[in-house]
Amino acid sequence: MRSLLDSPVFSAYKSKPIPIYVPSQNSDLFSTEDVKTILETTSATNWEGYTAKIPVISSATGRETWVGNFRGLLEKALCECLLEPLRWDAVLSESPSLLQAKGISDVSITPFASTAASNLSSVLTSLENLTLVSSASARKKHHRWTRHNEWL
């Protein structure tokens, strides 16, 4: 995680660790009260004024998700991480549609703490008019999941 935060793309941004130490979702272990408790460790005012610059894909539906501001997005991510199962099948089936709808032709997959990149790469290589770019090349060009640098 430190390497990701120190990368050129993220180094200009501040981060704050949140207390999640469980590698899987389990609604029997966590509740919405746990989400609220975690969110209380951050200032609502600071997060409500920010919006995402890149699309966020739901780990539960595989679809692009948005809830209005970064605070809401953080709450949604926490709910999905702690309460809902990770649906790689949905992410893999929805990704091609999302990329095609956005007119994205170059994609770089940069995994961290995951081996899922190979599955996503396999799905995306089947698309016409889409080029998988190496992660190193994308970092040099400063665009990931972008079309003409719209989102970054």
URPE-V629274 format. One record per pair of residues at least 4 apart in sequence whose C-alpha atoms are under 6 Angstrom apart, sorted by the first residue. I is the first residue (numbers start at 0). GAP is how many residues later the second one is. If there is no record, write none. Layout:
BEGIN
I:GAP, I:GAP
END
This chain:
BEGIN
4:5, 4:6, 5:5, 6:4, 24:56, 24:57, 24:58, 24:59, 24:60, 25:57, 26:56, 46:23, 46:24, 47:21, 47:22, 47:23, 49:19, 49:20, 50:18, 50:19, 52:98, 52:99, 53:97, 55:8, 55:9, 56:5, 56:6, 56:7, 56:8, 57:4, 57:5, 57:7, 58:27, 58:28, 59:26, 59:27, 60:29, 61:28, 61:29, 61:32, 66:5, 66:6, 69:4, 76:4, 77:4, 78:4, 79:4, 87:4, 89:4, 90:4, 96:4, 98:5, 103:43, 104:24, 104:25, 104:26, 105:24, 105:25, 105:26, 106:25, 106:26, 106:38, 107:24, 107:25, 107:26, 107:27, 107:36, 109:25, 110:6, 116:4, 120:4, 137:4, 137:5, 145:5
END
